[in-house]
Amino acid sequence: MADQADTRKIATLLEEISGTISGGLDAGKTASILYRIGCPVPEESLLAEMRLYSEYLPMAYEYPFTDEQRYLHFLWEAVERSPLCLATNFSFPFRRMIAKKLFRKCGKNFCCENGVRFNFGQFIQVGDDVFMNAGTFIDSKGGVTIGNAVGMGEYVRVLTHTHSESNHAERIYGRVIIGDYAKIYSGAMIFYGITVGEQAIVAAGAVVTRDVPANHVVAGIPAAVIRERRTEGRQHETLNHRWLFDGAFQDE
């Protein structure tokens, strides 16, 4: 009975936070959410003056953060400093509600583990049933599009820009696209402008510097095609991209 009561308390807290976020965020509302998750700020006025690291990057001058985008980023990062981060039945739904407001697009059943970071959430698009595992970093300045039922392993890196060797101030941006039902395994790195094809697999530790063809597996540094994906005739939904036991958090 105690466990059920605790679960109801978490559900109630999530509902309250969702109501606050859906109505639009300002410094006061953000401060109240931070207090509820155990990360209070000394003064509300300090929160209004705080700025993100990303706001000191050149892209932010071309695409300035709105106040609400800034507060959503704060909340995403703050939950990592809260004991509630360890409660998956809180942190998964919490990140999902932030993503639905902050990302350019966020489909249903978005699942995200601890330690996932990104610099411009407003440049990220994710489809349905996307899973990001612990420690993934997405440099989204050049734009990132992730298709349906994509799984990303621990400590994946997605980079969407590079610098000139002769002049560091010169930057090249390129959107990364990851097709439906692709899987990116732990520690892989994907460089700017790359497209990972539908149902492709990027092996653990691979460094992807060229496009990955659909239904193929790439591995190595730099990554090269090693074979076709062994689908045994399965496609899309029949590949059974269910990330947690019994499809937890994929019930929408």
C-alpha positions in Angstrom: 0.0 0.0 0.0 2.8 2.4 0.8 4.4 1.8 -2.6 1.1 2.6 -4.3 0.7 5.7 -2.3 4.3 6.9 -3.2 3.5 6.2 -6.9 0.4 8.3 -6.6 2.4 11.1 -5.1 4.8 11.1 -8.0 2.0 11.0 -10.5 0.3 14.0 -8.7 3.6 15.9 -8.7 4.1 15.3 -12.4 0.5 16.5 -13.1 1.1 19.7 -11.2 4.4 20.4 -13.0 2.8 19.6 -16.3 0.1 22.1 -15.7 2.6 24.8 -14.8 4.7 24.1 -17.9 1.8 23.9 -20.3 0.7 27.4 -19.2 4.0 29.0 -20.2 7.1 29.5 -18.1 8.4 32.6 -16.4 11.0 33.1 -13.7 8.4 32.6 -10.9 6.9 29.4 -12.3 10.3 28.0 -13.0 11.4 28.8 -9.5 8.4 27.0 -8.1 9.1 23.8 -10.1 12.8 23.9 -9.1 11.6 24.1 -5.4 9.3 21.1 -5.9 12.1 18.9 -7.4 14.6 19.9 -4.7 16.7 22.4 -6.5 15.6 25.8 -5.1 17.2 29.1 -6.2 18.0 31.6 -3.5 16.1 34.4 -5.2 13.7 34.5 -8.1 15.4 37.5 -9.5 18.7 35.5 -9.8 16.9 33.0 -12.0 15.8 35.8 -14.3 19.4 36.9 -14.8 20.9 33.4 -15.3 22.2 32.6 -18.8 23.0 29.3 -20.5 26.4 28.4 -21.8 24.9 28.1 -25.2 23.9 31.7 -25.1 27.6 32.6 -25.4 27.9 30.7 -28.7 27.7 32.4 -32.1 24.5 30.6 -33.0 22.6 32.2 -30.1 23.2 35.6 -31.6 21.5 34.5 -34.8 18.7 32.6 -33.0 18.4 34.1 -29.5 16.8 32.0 -26.8 13.4 33.1 -25.6 12.9 33.3 -21.8 10.8 30.1 -21.9 13.4 28.2 -23.9 16.0 29.2 -21.4 13.9 28.1 -18.4 13.1 24.8 -20.1 16.8 24.2 -20.5 17.4 25.0 -16.9 14.7 22.5 -15.8 16.2 19.8 -18.0 19.6 20.3 -16.4 18.3 20.9 -12.9 16.6 17.5 -12.6 20.0 15.9 -13.0 21.0 17.6 -9.7 17.9 16.4 -7.9 17.4 13.1 -6.0 14.3 12.7 -8.2 16.6 12.1 -11.1 17.0 8.6 -9.7 13.3 7.9 -9.8 12.8 6.7 -13.3 9.0 7.0 -12.9 9.5 10.7 -12.3 12.5 11.6 -14.5 11.4 9.9 -17.7 8.0 11.6 -17.8 9.6 14.9 -16.6 12.1 14.9 -19.5 9.3 14.0 -21.9 7.2 17.0 -20.9 10.2 19.3 -21.2 11.1 17.9 -24.7 7.5 18.3 -25.9 7.7 22.0 -25.1 11.4 22.7 -26.0 12.2 20.5 -29.0 11.1 21.6 -32.5 9.2 18.3 -32.6 8.8 15.5 -30.1 6.7 12.5 -30.9 5.0 10.1 -28.5 6.7 7.8 -26.1 10.0 9.7 -25.9 12.3 8.0 -23.4 15.4 9.6 -22.1 17.9 8.4 -19.4 20.0 10.4 -17.1 22.9 12.7 -18.3 21.6 13.4 -21.8 22.7 16.9 -22.8 22.2 19.2 -25.8 22.9 22.8 -26.5 19.9 24.0 -28.6 16.9 21.9 -27.8 14.8 24.0 -30.2 16.8 22.6 -33.1 16.0 19.0 -32.3 13.2 16.9 -33.9 12.4 13.4 -32.7 9.8 11.0 -33.9 7.8 8.4 -32.0 9.3 5.9 -29.6 12.8 7.4 -29.6 15.2 6.3 -26.8 18.3 8.1 -25.7 20.5 6.3 -23.1 22.7 7.8 -20.4 25.4 10.3 -21.2 24.4 11.0 -24.8 25.4 14.5 -26.1 23.8 16.2 -29.0 25.4 19.3 -30.5 22.3 20.4 -32.2 23.4 23.8 -33.6 23.2 22.6 -37.2 19.9 20.7 -36.6 19.2 17.1 -35.7 16.3 15.0 -37.0 15.7 11.6 -35.4 13.1 9.3 -36.9 10.7 6.9 -35.3 11.8 4.1 -33.0 15.5 5.1 -33.0 17.6 3.8 -30.2 20.7 5.6 -29.0 23.1 3.9 -26.6 25.2 5.3 -23.8 27.6 8.1 -24.5 26.7 8.6 -28.1 27.9 11.9 -29.6 26.1 13.7 -32.4 28.1 16.7 -33.8 26.5 19.1 -36.2 29.3 21.6 -36.9 33.0 21.9 -37.4 35.6 24.7 -37.5 38.1 25.8 -40.1 41.7 24.8 -39.3 43.0 28.2 -40.5 40.4 30.4 -38.8 38.6 29.0 -35.8 35.9 31.6 -36.2 34.8 30.0 -39.5 32.2 27.4 -38.8 30.4 24.9 -41.0 27.0 23.6 -39.9 25.3 20.4 -41.2 22.1 18.7 -40.1 22.3 15.1 -38.9 19.5 12.9 -39.9 18.9 9.5 -38.3 16.3 7.4 -40.1 13.4 5.4 -38.7 14.3 2.2 -36.7 18.1 2.9 -36.8 20.2 2.0 -33.8 23.3 3.9 -32.6 25.3 1.8 -30.2 27.3 3.0 -27.2 30.1 5.5 -27.7 29.5 6.0 -31.4 30.2 9.5 -32.8 28.3 11.0 -35.8 29.7 14.0 -37.6 28.0 17.0 -39.1 25.9 16.6 -42.3 25.6 12.8 -41.9 22.5 10.8 -42.7 22.1 7.4 -41.1 19.7 5.4 -43.2 16.5 3.7 -42.1 17.0 0.5 -40.1 20.8 1.0 -40.2 23.0 0.1 -37.2 26.1 2.1 -36.1 28.3 -0.2 -34.0 29.7 0.7 -30.6 32.6 3.2 -30.8 32.2 3.8 -34.5 33.1 7.3 -35.8 30.8 8.1 -38.7 32.2 10.5 -41.3 30.0 9.5 -44.3 26.4 8.6 -44.8 25.2 5.2 -43.6 23.1 3.2 -46.1 19.7 1.9 -45.0 19.6 -1.6 -43.6 23.4 -1.8 -43.2 25.8 -2.0 -40.3 28.8 0.2 -40.0 31.7 -0.1 -37.6 35.3 1.2 -37.0 37.2 4.5 -37.2 36.3 5.8 -39.6 33.1 3.8 -39.9 32.8 1.5 -42.9 30.0 -0.8 -44.0 30.6 -4.3 -42.8 27.4 -6.1 -43.8 23.6 -5.8 -44.1 21.5 -5.7 -41.0 20.2 -9.2 -40.1 16.5 -8.5 -40.0 15.3 -12.0 -40.8 12.7 -10.4 -43.0 11.3 -8.1 -40.3 10.6 -4.5 -41.0 9.6 -1.5 -38.9 7.2 -2.4 -36.1 8.1 -6.1 -36.3 11.7 -5.3 -35.4 10.3 -4.8 -31.9 12.1 -1.7 -30.9 10.8 -1.9 -27.3 13.5 -0.3 -25.1 12.6 -1.4 -21.5 11.0 -4.4 -20.0 7.4 -4.9 -21.2 7.6 -1.7 -23.2 7.6 0.5 -20.1 7.0 4.2 -21.0 5.9 3.2 -24.5 2.3 3.0 -23.8 0.8 6.1 -25.4 
